[in-house]
Amino acid sequence: MSEADRALLQIVGPEGALPVLPNDTLARQLGMLFECRCMGRSVEEVIQKYQYSRQRYFQIQHAYAAGGTIALSPRRRGPRTKHVREESVIMQIIRHKFLDPDATPDVIAQKLRQCKMRISKRSVQRTIAEFGLQKKTLRTASRAAGHSEH
């Protein structure tokens, strides 16, 4: 469906029409249900108008019946928790970094894997960055002022 077609999408009832914004997914889904269930239009007609598949129409109908508009509202995708970096793993990364400040993320990840903890080098890097455990390099006062040493 092109942007021009989407901009013209309207929920039509006996007393008039209600325009639907192009990016308003919830209004499109409710409009589709309304036109089919309340206005007596066929499923085929409605899914063609709203550009949904027949399967998706019935998924939306089932979700609405089970939980209303809240069930139709978009949810955050992806993992809900830090899958690998659980609190115990984070504590071990911090512990290893304090015990050996020169340890690289590779070394810390390897030590944790030896203790049967599943962790990647990148996860160790993220944890070190989040907790500000990176090694700070000290500059001498003369270099900081812009003087070079010979």
C-alpha positions in Angstrom: 0.0 0.0 0.0 1.5 3.3 -1.0 1.7 6.3 1.3 -1.0 8.1 -0.8 -3.4 5.1 -0.4 -2.7 4.8 3.3 -3.4 8.6 3.8 -6.8 8.1 2.2 -7.7 5.1 4.4 -11.0 5.7 6.3 -13.2 3.8 8.7 -16.6 4.1 7.2 -19.8 3.9 9.2 -23.5 4.7 8.6 -23.1 8.3 9.6 -19.8 9.1 7.9 -16.1 8.3 7.8 -13.2 8.6 10.1 -9.8 9.1 8.5 -6.9 6.9 9.7 -3.4 8.3 9.9 -0.8 6.2 7.9 1.3 5.2 10.9 -1.6 4.5 13.3 -1.6 0.7 13.4 -4.0 0.4 16.3 -6.6 2.5 14.5 -6.2 0.4 11.3 -6.7 -2.8 13.3 -9.7 -1.5 15.2 -11.2 -0.1 11.9 -10.7 -3.4 10.2 -12.5 -5.3 13.1 -15.2 -2.6 13.3 -16.0 -2.8 9.5 -16.1 -6.5 9.5 -17.8 -7.3 12.8 -20.1 -4.3 13.2 -20.8 -3.1 9.6 -21.2 -6.5 8.1 -18.5 -6.3 5.5 -16.8 -9.5 4.4 -13.4 -10.5 5.8 -12.1 -10.6 2.2 -13.2 -7.0 1.5 -11.8 -5.7 4.8 -8.4 -7.4 4.6 -7.9 -6.1 1.1 -8.8 -2.6 2.2 -6.5 -2.6 5.2 -3.8 -4.7 3.6 -3.7 -7.5 6.1 -3.6 -11.2 5.4 -6.6 -13.4 6.4 -4.4 -15.1 9.0 -3.4 -11.8 10.5 -7.0 -10.6 10.6 -8.0 -13.6 12.8 -4.9 -13.2 15.0 -6.0 -9.5 15.6 -9.6 -10.6 16.2 -8.5 -13.2 18.7 -6.1 -10.8 20.5 -8.8 -8.2 20.8 -11.3 -10.7 22.1 -8.8 -11.8 24.7 -7.5 -8.5 25.9 -9.1 -5.5 24.1 -7.0 -2.7 22.7 -4.2 -3.3 25.2 -3.6 -6.7 23.5 -3.3 -5.0 20.1 -0.9 -2.3 21.2 2.7 -2.9 20.0 5.1 -4.3 22.6 8.8 -4.0 22.8 10.5 -6.7 20.9 13.5 -8.8 21.9 14.8 -10.1 25.2 13.2 -8.7 28.4 16.3 -9.3 30.5 20.1 -9.3 30.1 20.1 -12.9 28.9 23.8 -13.7 29.5 24.9 -10.9 31.8 23.1 -12.0 34.9 23.9 -10.3 38.2 26.2 -13.1 39.3 28.2 -13.0 36.0 28.4 -9.2 36.3 29.8 -9.5 39.8 32.4 -12.0 38.7 33.5 -9.7 35.8 33.9 -6.8 38.3 35.8 -9.1 40.7 38.2 -10.3 38.0 38.8 -6.7 36.9 39.6 -5.5 40.4 41.8 -8.5 41.1 43.8 -7.9 37.9 43.3 -4.4 36.5 45.4 -5.3 33.5 43.2 -8.2 32.5 41.7 -7.9 29.0 38.1 -8.8 28.3 39.4 -11.9 26.4 41.2 -13.1 29.5 38.2 -12.4 31.8 35.8 -14.1 29.5 38.1 -17.1 29.3 38.4 -17.4 33.1 34.6 -17.2 33.4 34.1 -19.9 30.7 36.5 -22.1 32.7 34.1 -21.7 35.6 31.2 -22.9 33.4 29.7 -19.5 32.8 28.6 -18.8 29.3 29.9 -15.3 28.4 31.4 -13.6 25.3 34.3 -11.2 25.1 31.8 -8.5 23.9 29.6 -9.0 27.0 32.6 -8.5 29.2 33.5 -5.3 27.3 29.9 -4.0 27.8 30.0 -4.7 31.5 33.4 -3.0 31.9 32.2 0.0 30.0 28.9 0.2 32.0 30.6 0.2 35.3 33.5 2.5 34.2 36.2 0.0 34.8 38.3 0.9 31.8 41.9 1.7 32.5 42.6 5.4 32.4 45.9 6.4 30.9 47.7 9.1 32.9 49.4 11.9 31.0 52.2 13.8 32.5 51.7 17.5 33.3 54.1 18.6 30.6 52.3 16.5 27.9 48.9 17.8 29.0 50.2 21.3 28.7 51.4 20.6 25.1 55.1 20.3 25.8 57.0 17.4 24.3 59.7 15.6 26.1 63.0 14.8 24.3 
